[in-house]
Each structure stands twice: as C-alpha cells, then as structure tokens.
Amino acid sequence: MDLHLFGPAALVRAALPAMRAQGAGTIVQMSSQGGRASFPGVSAYSASKFALEGWSEALAGEVAPFGIRVMIVEPSRFRTGFNGGDVLEFAEPSETYRDLLAGVRADMAGTDGRQEGDPARAAEIIVSLAHSAEVPLRLPLGREAVERISGAYRRGLDEVERWAETARRADFEGVPASVRPI
C-alpha cells in the first residue's frame, strides 16, 4: 500500500496546490491491469492497485472543477524489469499456497524479456494523451490489458444483471431510490 497508494497520494497532495493555482494539469496514475481484474497469487498487489484506482476515480471528480484531469493507466505486460529478479520474493509461503505462487513466479520469469508491451511506445501514448484536449479516466494499455479488462467488465455486468432481482429485494418497499448521478 505504501508504494501503490500512499506514495502516489502524497505526491498528488504536494502537486495539487500548484495545479489548482494554474487552473490546469493532468495527473497520471500508474496502475495495472491487475487493478481492474485480479487473479490468484497476486491478491496483495491487486488490492493495492484497486485502492489506487478507487482513490483516483474519486480524485478525478474532486479536482475536475479546478481544470485538473486524472488518467489511470492500466498496463499489461511490458518489457521492463518487473518480471525479472526477485520481484516476487515473499516471506516463506505456507504449504497451502506454495504451488500457486510457484506457478505465478514461473509465468513471470518465463515471460521476462518477451512481454508484448513496448515501454517506449507506452510512454509516447501516455505523454501524448496527457497533453491532449481529452483524456480517458482509465486507459488499458496493451492488447492483453484491453482484453483482460474488457472481459472483466463483461463478466461483472453479467453477474450484476443475473443477481439484480435478488439484490433489489434488500430495499424497503415503496421508498424511492436515492442514487444521485456521479
């Protein structure tokens, strides 16, 4: 949480006074496809990225009146040092999760240096969008991120629709909905 949420929050807090004074700016938050679609073996990482995304989404609404935009970048796998070395060093895992974590480590090590994402192209896209007239709130970056996040949204919507009637039964009868547009 320190690295993926509290650090970016501290940086934004430090920059906001100047951005508000100039009446413009773009905050770029580096999340991950794991911030929208998690998978077993990386729960703590995904939790921190989900937290960053939730905070950034709220922040976008809070700073918009000052001409400040927020863009959450959700990259897939890029050829950086992320998959190499000891990035997945854990305290001694419990026997229960040893095989699961070994599989995640093997997958990451096996793709190191072969990831489909080009960091230079990603940087060009991010900088270009940050200086453009319009920025997306969320930018899945790379083919894998687009596919994984699109699939997560489709599955999530299907689940909401499947359980909607059950969920609606939790409300008091005859009370109008109090949802306000965000």
PEVENDA-V464175 format. One record per backbone hydrogen bond with DSSP energy under -0.5 kcal/mol. NH is the residue of the N-H (numbers start at 1). CO is the residue of the C=O. Records with the same first field share a line. If there is no record, write none. Layout:
NH = CO / CO
This chain:
5 = 1
6 = 1
7 = 2
9 = 5
10 = 6
11 = 7
12 = 8
13 = 9
14 = 10
15 = 11
16 = 12
17 = 13
19 = 15
20 = 16
21 = 17
22 = 18
23 = 19
24 = 19
25 = 67
27 = 69
28 = 26
29 = 27 / 71
30 = 28
31 = 29 / 73
33 = 75
35 = 32
36 = 33
37 = 33
42 = 39
46 = 42
47 = 43
48 = 44
49 = 45
50 = 46
51 = 47
52 = 48
53 = 49
54 = 50
55 = 51
56 = 52
57 = 53
58 = 54
59 = 55
60 = 56
61 = 57
62 = 58
63 = 59
64 = 60
66 = 63
67 = 64
68 = 63
69 = 25
71 = 27
72 = 137
73 = 29 / 71
74 = 72 / 139
75 = 73
76 = 141
78 = 76
79 = 117
80 = 78
83 = 80
84 = 81
87 = 84
89 = 86
97 = 94
98 = 94 / 95
101 = 97
102 = 98
103 = 99
104 = 100
105 = 101
106 = 102
107 = 103
108 = 104
109 = 105
110 = 106
111 = 107 / 108
112 = 108 / 109
114 = 111
115 = 111
117 = 77
119 = 117
122 = 118
123 = 119
124 = 120
125 = 121
126 = 122
127 = 123
128 = 124
129 = 125
130 = 126
131 = 127
132 = 129
139 = 72
141 = 74
142 = 140
146 = 142
147 = 143
148 = 144
149 = 145
150 = 146
151 = 147
152 = 148
153 = 149
154 = 150
155 = 151
156 = 152
157 = 153
158 = 154
159 = 155
160 = 156
161 = 157
162 = 158
163 = 159
164 = 160 / 161
167 = 163
168 = 164
169 = 165 / 166
170 = 167
171 = 168
175 = 172
176 = 174
